[in-house]
Amino acid sequence: MLRPRRFDWGNLRLRIVSGVVLAVVVVLCALRGGDIFLILVGAGAAELSIEWSFMVARQAPTRVAVTMTATLLAVAFLTWAGHIYSAVSVIVLGAAISALVSSPVTERQADAAYGVVYIGPACLTLIWLRDTPQGDGWTMMLLASTWAADICAFAVGNLLKGPKLWPRFSPNKTWSGFFGGLVGAAGAAVGVAALMMHLSLPGAAAIGFVGGLATMMGDLWESMLKRRFGVKDSGDLIPGHGGLLDRVDGLMFATIVFAGARLVVRLGWAH
């Protein structure tokens, strides 16, 4: 069992500053949409590919990183161009190719393939979500709910403490933080819906709640993956935070939930 690691409070200012800078860039690109948002997602996909390749093929990560990057950039561009089914096909093909090219340099061929399956759908749904009607509002609701889930889980968990959520894989997380994160995510979704969208507030709260649940599931899932690969952080790109994957693990799960909710509303199955 992992031992809880004390939070580095002396590093808090650096974490806040780097987090705010990153959030401002993401929000501006999300509000602008179009090719700017495509570039943002593409750059993020490339960095995630690099981080993943170093975890699964540490001795020779280049060929895995190049294959994954090419695949995910193709997925992003095809989705942006409206070719959704082609983008899905590229994810499947890219996963197979990643496994093939990784075989001479690692025994983790399945993990190399999984990297494409893990990251690709998030790239697809994130770009699709932004490109739908009211896409700016949906994307902002996604970001706000995800960030609120993380912040509220951290704040409430440190304030109330209590029983651990899953000490085997994430010994610092508590049940109090878990429920605090759910409430924060629902509240953030309601706030964005009230300001930017034509969406019922109870509906927004429900979407935010489920999105918050997905956010924390994604965080726990990445904790399991890092334990599997024997790493503390996925990288060191973001000062005070670690790698990009450490910051978007929950977002990658939540974007699937929000895209599904958007599809339901778009098809008229809910109001």
C-alpha positions, 0 to 999 in steps of 0.5 A: 500500500502506498503511503500518503505523501505530504502536500508541499505547501511551500510549492503552493504559490508556484502551483497557483501561478502556473495553474492560472497561466495555463487556465487563462490560455485554455479559456481564451483559446476555447472562447476563440474556437476555430483553428486556434482551439484546434492548435491548442488541442493538437499541441496538447495531444503531441505533449501527451504522446511524448509523456506516454511514450516515455512511460511505456518505452523509456529506453527508446520513446521516439518511435512511439511518440512520433506514431502517437503524435501523427495519429492524434493530430490526424484525429484532431484535424479530421474531427475539426473537418467534420469527418468523425467516422474517419477520425474513429477509424484512425484511432483504431489504426493508430493503436495497431500501428503504435503496438507494431512500431513499439515491439522492438523497443519495449515489451509494453506493446499493448500499453503503447496501443492503449495510449492512442485509445486513451487519448484519442477519444478525448481529442475527438470529443473535445473538438466536436463539442466546441464545434457544436451550436453553443459550443463555447458554452458547453466547452466552458461548462466542461472546463469549469466543472472539471476544474471545480471538481479538482479544486473543491475536492482538494479544499474539502478533503484537506479541511474535513479529512476523514476516511480515504477514498482508495488508499491503495492507488491514491492515498491522499484522496478522501471521501469528503474531498470526493463529495466536495468535488461533486458539489463543486462540479455541479455548482460550476456547471450551473453557473456557466449555464446561467451565464452563457447557455440555453440549458435548464439549470437542473439539467446543467447541475446533473451534467456537472455532477456526472462530469465531476464523477468522471473527472475524479474517476479519470484522476484515479485511473491515471493514479493506477496507470502511474503506479503500473509504470512506476512513476510519480508524475507523467512529466515535468512540463508544468511547474509545480504540477508535473506533466500535462497528463497529470492535469488533464487526466480527469478532463479526458474522462469528463469530455466524454460525458459532456459530449454525450450530454451534448448529443442527447440535447442536440437530438432533442431527447432532453431539454 
